[in-house]
Amino acid sequence: MLVPLHRAKADLFRTLGHPVRIRILELLLDGPHPVRELLAEIDIEASSMSQQLAVLRRAGMVTSEREGSTVTYRLSTPEVAELMAAARALLTRVLTNQETLLADLRTEHGDAEREQASGEGAGADGTEGRHEDEVSPTP
């Protein structure tokens, strides 16, 4: 049975939905690594590492090679590295936009605080925040 493309994409992104798997892929961007090196870089139990590597292997994102007692993992295709680079670029852009928005909000908030401190935002008659076309209730 064929899997619709949108489901295959969802499965791919689910595979990328675990921080340990992302970290493994980031390390493998530098080239093949034996499992012992991955364990030294990522502070998790060997059984957890094995599970995460199995998920990546089943998804076709990594391949493994055994030589004696050493198992070495590598990215399966250059497209995996391209996907990681695209994710980094997207995240950088999103965070930059958020940082810009945060800076704008801080500036706005700072302006409002300065206005309040100088008395520009509040009238002596208690009309703070009112517009000229609003009428105070008469006592």
N, C-alpha and C positions, 0 to 999 in steps of 0.2 A: 504494500500500500504506500502510495506517495504521500509525503508530508507537505502540506502547503508551505510556500516560502515564508509567509509571516510567522508560522509556527517554528520553522527551522531557525529563523532569526531570533525569536523569543528564547528558544533553547540555547542559542549561542550566548545571548546576553545573560541568561540565567547562569550559565557556566562562569561568566565573568563576574557574577554577583557575590563573590566571596573574597574578602581582603587577602587571605592567604594565597588563593589562586592568582590574584593580581600580582602579589609580591613575587611569586614563583616566576610568572611570565616576565616581570621586570628584570629579575636576575638572569633569566635565560636570554634576554636581549643582548647580553654581553658575550654569549656563546654557551656551549654545552657545560653543564655542571653535574658532578656526581651527587647523589642524594646526600652524602655526608656533608658536602659544602652547602647545600641548600638548608640542611638542618642547622648548620653553624650560623647561618645568616637569619634564619626565621626560628624564633624560639617557640617551637611546638613539639609535641611528642612525635616519635617516629611513626606511630600508627596513624596519627592525624595527617602527617605529611604524605604517607602512603595513600590514604584515602583521597586527598586533594590531587595528587599526581594522577591517580586512577581516573578521576573525573575529567581532568584535562586530556588525558590520553584517549578516553572514550569519545570525547568531543572532537578529537583529531587536531588538537592545538599543540600537543607535544608528542615526541617519539622518545623511546628509550632504547638503550643498547647495554647489554650485559657483557662485562669482560671480567671473568673470574667472579669474585664476590662484589664487584663494583658495578652499580647501575648508574648510567649517565643519561641525563635528559637534555633535550634540545628542542627548540621551536620546530614545529613540523614544516612550516612554510614561511617565506618572507612576508606573506600577507598578515601573519600573526603580529609580526613586528610593526607592520604598517598600521594595523588596527590599534595597537598600543600607542603608537605615535599620534594617531588621529584622536584617540581618547584624551591623551595629554594635552593636545592643542585645543580641543573643545573645552576641557576643564579649565585650562589657562584662560581662555576667552571668557567663560562664564564667571570665573572668580574675579577676573579683571573688571567685568561689568558690574559685579556685585560690589567690588571694592570702590568703584566709581560712584555707584549709588549710595553706598555707605558714607563716602566722603561728602556727597551732596547733602545727605540727610544730616550729617554732623554740622555742616556749614549752615544749613537752614536752622537747625536746633540752636546753634551758637548765636545766629542772628536774632532769633526770638528771645534768647536769654539776655543778650545785650540790650534789646529794646525794653524788656521788662525792667532790667536794672537801671536803665536811664529814665524810666518813667514814660517812654514813648508808647508803650502798649497799654497803659492804664491811665484813665483820667482821674483827676482829683475828686470828681463827683461820683466815682464808683461805676463809671460806664465802660469798664474794661471789656474789650471784645465786642462792643456794640458798634454797629454801623450808623451812619448819619440818618438813614431812613428808618431806623428802629426807634420806637417811642418807649420811654420808661413809664411804667404804671404810676399814676398819680396817687399819693397817699391820702 
